[in-house]
Each structure stands twice: as structure tokens, then as C-alpha cells.
């Protein structure tokens, strides 16, 4: 097994290479498809159809945006958490989906990346739905670990023999600090997920935003202290700003 890290549109892409197949640890963004195609064809000198499984750790644009299109192109399968319903459901879900796309484009602009079309379906149709502790289909060295909190369906991916754990957006690195992500819809689950990762004690933690890192006991304690006790979501942020504006009127 060889793990390749690729600088994606706004996040780090983790591509796992085996002699006869490839595994993508997250669904990337739509803007990452040309980059990923070039990397597999040119850098690895492999066929794009060697990509056999794409995991969607959660439904945000930089983690799910390329999944359906990659399946269409390569014939790969998609795996996601076994959680009932769709993350972006109903009218609020549609609004949140568009908001998340706009937030992604805002982050890209801050990173001085060119504007790209990153629109993708808000509804995920996966081939496999993974329970906590399930092994990845066709890649039984990798285990799905439910680490909810950022959303209601986040999963991390654990490779026991190397001690490596990909946590997607569970932890974000900003400069030299580790912080919780935005948003956090389920603060209690988020704290429990941090404790689960801490108990697992991986030697390497792979972040979607921050690369591969080693976390100390002090880092975990700092994250737990920073973790919110109430939901930190789009709607709450808007309400807080509105209250501030109205209070000044």
C-alpha cells in the first residue's frame, strides 16, 4: 500500500495505491476531477478505471463533489456512512447545500485559487453504506470509524497496520494550531468523536485541511477545550449577526 497526498482545490486529497486497484479516501470536489485524472494517468501511469472505490466521509462540496462523476467515468463504487436519509433534505437542506458551495468558493478565493464550477448533487446515491467498525469493501485493511459531530454522518478511515487515521474535517489545522471545524451540528457527538480518536491513538492523523500530523495529549486536550457545547451552524451564525445589527439600530 502506498498513500499519495495531492494538493486539491481547497483540501488535501488522499489516494491509496495498490498493485491492482486504487482507493480514494474522500469524494473531493468537482474541481478536483481533472487534477485527479492527470495524477492517475501521468504521475502513476495507471488507468483511471483502476479507481475502484471512493469513500464519501460527509456531504460537503470538497468531500462529496466528485463522487458521482468519478463513478460515471470509472465505474468505481461509492461508500458512505450508514445514516438514514439525506444530509441536504427539504427546503433548509437545499439552502444549506447552496450555502456550503458558496463557502467553498469563498475559501478558494482566500487561497487565491481560480473560480471553478463545483456544483454537485445534494443527494448521494452510494453503493455501500458503512456501519461503525465496518471494513471497506475490497480494501479490508481499512476500517470505517463513525466520528460524527461536524455533521450527522462523518466517518474516519483507519489503516491499523500503519497506524494511520484519516479524519476528514474532524480536526482542522490553522498555522500551528488544531481547531474544531465549522460548522458543528452535534457538539456532544463531536466531543465523543475526539475522545474516540484519542483512545484509538493513531500514530499519524491525516487531515483534509492540514495534511498528515502527529497529535499529542496536549493537542487533544486543547481540542476538547475548544469544542463548542452548543451547535455552531450557518443559521445560528446568521441569527447572531442579525441580533448584533438590530441591537445597534
N, C-alpha and C positions, 0 to 999 in steps of 0.2 A: 504494500500500500504506500502510495506517495501522495501527499497533500500539497496541492498547488494553491497559493494565495494570489489573487488577482485584484488590482485596484479597480473597482466598479464605478458606476455613475456617482453614487454617494456612499457606497458601503464596500466592505471587503467581501469578495467572492471566494468561497472555499470549494475547490473542485478536487475530488478524490479519484486518483487513477489506479486502476488495476490492469493486469496484462490483457484482459478481455472485456473490460467494461469501465464505465465512468459513473461517478455519483456526484450530484450537485447538492451540497448541504443546505441550500436555500433557493427560493424561486426567483431571486434577483429582481431587477426592474426591466421593463420593456426595452429601455435604452441600452441594456447590457447585452442584448442578443447578438449584435454584430461583433462586439468585443469577444464574447464567449466563443462564437463561431470561429473567429480568427485564431484565438488561442488554441482551440482544439485542433483545427486543421493545419495551422502553420507551426505553432510552438511545439505541440505534442505530436504532430504528424499523424493524427488519428482521424477516423471518420466521425462525423457528427453523430451518426447513428450508434456509436459506441456509448453515448449517453443513455443509460437505461433507467435511471431513477432520479427524480427531482423531489426534494422534500420542501414543503412549504411550512415554515415554522410558525407563521401567522400571516394575516391577510394584508399587511401594509404594502404600499407600492414597491418598495425596494426588497420585498421578501416573497411576493407572490406575482409580481407584474409580468414575469416572463414565462411562468409555468405552463399555461395553456398553449402559448405559441410554440414553446420548445417541444411539447408533446406532439403538436401538429407537424413540426418539422422533422423530428427524430423518431417518433413512435415510442418515446420513453413513457414511463408510468409516473404518476404523481402520488405522493404520500403526504398526509396531513394528520393533525390530531383528531381523535375520535370524540368530537364535541357536537352535540345536537344543534342543528340549524346553521344558518349563515351568519358570519360576523356582521356584515353590512346588510341588515334586513330592515324592511319597512322604509318609510319616508326619512326618518332620522338616519338610518343606515346609508341611504343614498347621499344625503347631505354630508355625512361624515366621510364617505368614500371620496367625494369631490374635494372636501377639505384636506384630506390626507394627501391627495395628489398635489394640491396647491402647496402644502407644507413641504413636500418633497422637492418641488421646483424651487421653492424659496431656499432650501438648504443647498441645492445645486448652485443657485446663484451666488450664495455666500462662499461657496467653494470655488467660484469662478469657472463653473462648468457651463458649456453651451446649453441652451434650452433644447430639450428633446421632447418628442411625443412619448409620454409614459402612461397614457391611458390604458386601462385593462379592465376586464370584467370584475364586477364586485362580487360575483357568485363563483365560488370554487367548486369544481366537479373533480374530486380526487378519485384515484383508483384504489387506494388503500387508506384506511382510517386506523390510526395507531393509538392503542391504549398505553398508559404509563407503564414503561418497562418492556414494551414490545421490541423485537429485533426488526431491523429494516428488511423488507422483502428483497432477497437476493444479495444482501450485504449484512450477514448476521454477525459481523464484527462490530456493528454499530447498533446502539440501543437508543430508543426514543425515551426521553425523560420529560414528563409534563412539568413545565415551570411557568405556570400562569401568573397573571398579575398585570403585565403590560396590556394584555387582552385576556379573553377568557379561554384561549386555545393555544397559547405559546408552548412550543416544545424545544428542548435542547437535545443534542445528539452526542452520545458518549462512545468513545473508542477506548475500551478498557485496556487493551494491550499496550497502548501508547500513553494512557493516562490523559488523553486529550478530550476536552468537552467544548463543543460549540454551543454557545448560549444565545446566539442571535442578538436581540435587543434587551436581554435581561439586565445587562450591565453596559454602560457607555463610558468610554474613556475620553475625557476632555483635557488636553495637555497632559499633565501628570496625575490627574485625579480621576477616580472612578465614581460615577454618579448613577442614580436610577434614571431610567428612560422617561420620556414624555410621549404619550400620556401614561398614567397608571389607573386603570379602571377598577382594579380589585386589590386594594392595599394590603389586606390580610393575606391573600394568596401570594402577593409579591414577596412579603417578608418570609412566608413559609418556603417559597421557591429559593430565596437566597440561602436559607438555612439548609435546604436540601442539597444545594450545590456545595456549600461549606462542608457538610457531612460526607459528601462524596469525595471531597479533597482531590480534585484533579490536579495533575502536575502542570498542565497547560490549559488555560481558558482562552478559547477563540471568540473574539467579539466581532460582531458585524460592523461596529464603529469603534475601532481602536486596535484591531489586529490581535495577534497572539500574545498573551500576557501570563505572568505568574502572580497569583493573588496570595497575600499574606493574611494572617489572622487579623492584623490591624486593618487591612483593606475591607475585610468582611464586616468588621465591627463598624467601620466608618459608613459603609453602605447601609447597614441596618439602622444606624442613627439618622441617616439622610432619608430613609424610606418614609414616604408620607403615611399618615394614619387615616386620611380621608381621600376619596378619589380625586385625582388630578386629571381632568379631562378637558376636551375642547369647550364643552358647554359651560363648565364651571369657570374656565378662564374668561370666557365672554361675559358671564354674569359678574365676575369680579371687576372687570374693566368698566362695564356699564354702571355698576354701583359707584365706582370712583368718579366717573363722568357726571353722574346725576348728583353726587354729593357736592360737586364744585359749582353746579348750576344755581 
